[in-house]
Amino acid sequence: MEQYRGYEIMVTENHEKEYPYKAIARKGDKEVKHKGQSKMQAVDFVKASINVIVDKIETKNEMNG
């Protein structure tokens, strides 16, 4: 398991030929999932999504605060 920006990322086998791995990131009740052709690719996709989510939240907070 890996921690990234407050999310806990876990990689599992996906049992699909094209995308054999799945990364799931959880933080509270939030969950981000991505499939990948390798463990690293799945994690990279999840991290990219987390970055978008966190950046949007931070931008929104800056505009409101």
N, C-alpha and C positions, 0 to 999 in steps of 0.2 A: 504494500500500500504506500501511496505517496500523498503528501500534502501539497496543495497549490492554492494560494490566495484564499485560504480558509476552507477550501473544499478537500474532501478526502477522495482520492482516486483509486479505484480498484480495476484491474484488468482480468477478464475471464475469457475462456474459449467460447466462440460463438457457434461453432459447428456449421458454418456456411463455407462453401468452397472458396468463394471470391473474397469474403471478409471473415477470416477465421478468428478474429479477436474483437472484443467489445470492451470499451473503457466506460466506466460509470463513475461520475463524480457526484458526491453528495455533500450538502451543507444544510443542516436542518431539514426542512421539508422540500428543499430544492434539489433537483436531480438533472444532470446533463449526461447524455449518452451519445457515444459515437462508435461506429464500427471501423475497423482498419485491417489492412493486409498484414500488418505486423503489430506487435504490442506497442512499439514506439509510435507508429502512425496513429493508432487509436488514441493514445495519450496526448499526442500533439494536437489532434482534432478537438479533443475535450478541452485542452488548455486554451486553444484559440477561442472556443465558444465562451469559456469562463472570462477571458479577457474582454470580450465584447459585452458580456453581461455586466461585469464589474465597472467597465468604463462608462457604460450608459447610466448606471446608478450614480457613479461619481459626478458625471456631467449634470445629471438631473439635480443632485444635491447642491452643486455649485450654483446652479441657476435659481434654485429656491432659497438658498441660504445666504 
